[in-house]
Amino acid sequence: MIGNRTFCEECRKDVPFKLVEKQMRGVLKGEPYEYSGESALCSDCGSEVYVAEIEDNNLKALYDSYRKQHSIISFENILELSEKYGIGKRPLSLLLGWGEMTFSRYCDGDMPTKLYSDILQQLYDDPSYYRELLETHKKNLKSELAYERSKRVTDDLLGKIEMPRSKLANISSVGHTWEEVRSKIFTPEEMAESDLRVALIGELIKARQERGITQRELEAMSGVRQPIIARMENGKTTPNLSTVLKVLAPLGKTLYIGDLPKKKMTP
């Protein structure tokens, strides 16, 4: 498309076009949806022509229809989260105990599950909920500066906003605090595993970066392929023990077995 012109297959040349609103039908995740979209028509012959921007808008409208039907957080709200709380996409994923690239994928258009959507929506709606998450899981962040910046932005936001009681009463039933959310979604064993995985990945990345080693260089040093190292660091895979040990060894790190904290006996 050049300006307000595009190529017409019928006319075999670049032509001006006009937009016409129409009801469209589409299928997403096996379900049919109707939504309002636009068609681009050749101003010379009236044939429908392809305009990439219009097609992208129509696809977004289809996804918005799905989100509305299933009460999924809007794409706009997802994009606003990082700026609202002064935190990057990857750090936010780490705070939530997700894979490092999970929230980034949602910002690129991937659809979150209903459970993850409810968590993100509650974060968006309630700054105090985010503030608790930040304080509870600040150890997951790789930089103290990231924590301090987000804390400053959030505290400033909380100082300007007084959430109405009616809003508080309607907060998602997923939970009012991050620990309540985690306890409903995950078992204690799954939470412990998630915390361990986040801590392990964080130490791996920190050790590699402190030594100025690239993933390609670590591949040569460890014998573990770079795509696998990348997936490990992005939280997209759960590597086996031998792979973890191979990657850690060139970084001067290893795993060890320690005693579990003793549980207090209830009298």
N, C-alpha and C positions, 0 to 999 in steps of 0.2 A: 504494500500500500504506500503510495506517495501522496502525502497531504490527505485530501479527501477523495482520492482516486484509487482505483484498484483494477486488476486485470479481469476482464469479462471473457469467459470461454466462448460465448456465443458471438460477441462482436470481434473477438481476437485482438483486443487492444485495451490499453488503460482507459478507464471511463470514470466519470463521476458517479457517485452512488447516493442513495437515500436510505434512511433507516425506517423500518416499519415495526411497531410493537406487535407481538403476537403471543398467544398461549402456546407453550411448548410442552412436549412430553419427553421424559428421559427415564432411564433405569440406572439405579445406583445400589450396589450391594444386593442385587437381585430383586429390588423393590421399584415399582413404577411411581413416578412423580410428575405432577403438572406444575409448571412455573411460568412466570412472565419473562419473556426474553425479547430479542430483537433480531430481525433479518435485514441484511443489506441487499438492496435491489439496484441493478444497473439502471441509471437514469435514461439510457438510450433505448434499451430493449425490454427492460422490466424483469430480466432474468435474475435469479438469486446469485450473488457473487460472494466470494470468500474474503472476509476481512478478519485477520488474526485477532485483533483487539476485541471485536464483537463476539467471536467464538469463545474467547477467554471469559468475557463477561457472562455469556450464557452458561458456561460450565460452572462459574462461580454461583450463578443463580440456582442451578441444580443442586449444588452442594449446600447452599443456604437453605433450600427447601428441606433437604435431608436433616440438617442441623435443627431446624425448627420443629420438624415432626418428631425427632427423638430427643429434644431438649439438650442438644449439644452446644457448648459454648461457641459463640460466634467467632469467626476468623478475626474480626476487628478487635475483639476483646483480647484474644490471644496475643496479637501483635502489640497491644498497649501494655501488657503486663511488665515487660522488661523496663520500659521507660517509666512506668508508673512507680516502680519500686527501686529504680536505679541499679538494676542488676542485669548481667549478661544472660544470654540464653543457656549456655552451658552451666554456669554457676547455679541457675535456677533449677536445672535438672538435677544437679548434685544435691541441692538442698532437699529436694523431694525424694531422694533416694532412687531416682530413675537412672537409666542409661544416660551418659553424658550428652548424647545427641538427640534424645527423645523430644525435648521441648523445641529444639531447632527444627526437627521434622514437622512438628505441628505448625511452626511459623512459616514453613515452606508449603503448607497446604494439606499435609496428612491429617486424617480425621482421628481425633482421640477417642478412646473407648468411653462409654458412659461413666464409668468409675473415675477415670482420669479427668474427664470433662467436668464432673462435679467438683473435684478438687480444685481445678483451675478456676472454675466459676466462683467458688468460695474465696479463693485467694483474691480474685478480682473485686469481689463485692466487699470484702472485709479486710481492711489494712491491719487491724489488730490481729487477725488470724495469721496474716503473712508475717507480722512482727514476731509472733511466737515461734513460727516455723524457723525464721532467721536465727533467733536466739538459741533454739533447741538444737539446730543442725549446723551451726556456724563452723564446727570442726570439719565438715565435709568440704568447705571451700578451700581452694588452693592458695588464696591470697587474703591476708588480713585487710588489705585495702578494699577488696571487694565487699567484705563484711561491713567495714566502717562506712563506706559510701552508701550502701543500701540501707544501713541503719539510720544514717543521717537523713536520707530522702524520705524514708518511711516515717520516722519520728516527726519530720516536718509536715508530712501529709496528715498524720494523726492529730497534729496540733490544729489543723485547719478544718478537720471533718469531725462532726459529732453525729454518729450513726443513730438514726431514729429508732425508737424501741420497736416499732412495727417491723423495721428491717431486720433487727436482731431476731425477732420472733419467727421470721420466715426463712432464716438461713437453712441451707440444705441439710437434710437429715443425715448426710454422710457423717457429720460430727462438728463440734464447735471448736475443737482444738486439733492440732496436727496429730498428737498422740492418739486421740479418739479415732481419727480417720485411719491411721495406720493399724490400730487394733481391730477395726472392722474389716479392713481389706485384707490384711495379712495375719498369718498365725505368728506366735512368738518366734518360732523357728525361722520363718521366712523373713521376719524383721531382722533377726540376728544375722542371717545369711546376707541380706541386703546391706546392712551396715558394714559387715566384714568385706564384702565385694567393693563397696565404695571406698573404704579405707585402703584396701590393697591397690586398687587402680590409682588412687590418689598418690600413694607412695611410689608406685612404679613411674608415673609421669613426672613426679617431682625429682626422683633420682636421675631419670634420663635427661631432664632439662638442666639440672644442676651440673651435670657432666658435659653438657653441650653436645649430646649424642642425638643424631636424627634417627627416625624409625628405620631408614635404610641401613644406617651404620649398625644399629642394634640387630638387624636381620643378619648381617655378616658375622657379628660377634656371637650371636646366640644360636644361629641355625633355624630360628623361627621366622617364617616369611613375614614381610612387612604388612601385607593386608591383614594377617591374623593379629599382629601387634596393634594395628590401627583399630580393628574391631574390639580388641580387649580394652584399649584406652577409651573408645567411644561407648563402652558398655553394651555393645551389640552381641556379645558372645560371652559364654561362661567357659573359660578354658579349663582343661584338665590340669592336674597337679604337676605333671612332668613339664608341660608347656610353661607354666608359671615359673618353675624353678629354672628352666633354661633361660628365660628372659631376665630373671632377677640376678643370676650369677654374674654376668658381665657388668652389672651395675653395682656390684659389691653388696648385694642384698640376698637374703634367704628367708625361709620360713622356719619357725620353731614352735614346739609344743609347750604350752604353759598351763598352769593350773587355772581352772575356772573359778570365778569368785564364789565363795561359799554362800549358799542361801541361808537367810535367817530362819531359824526354826520357830514356828508359831506355838506358843505355850498352850 
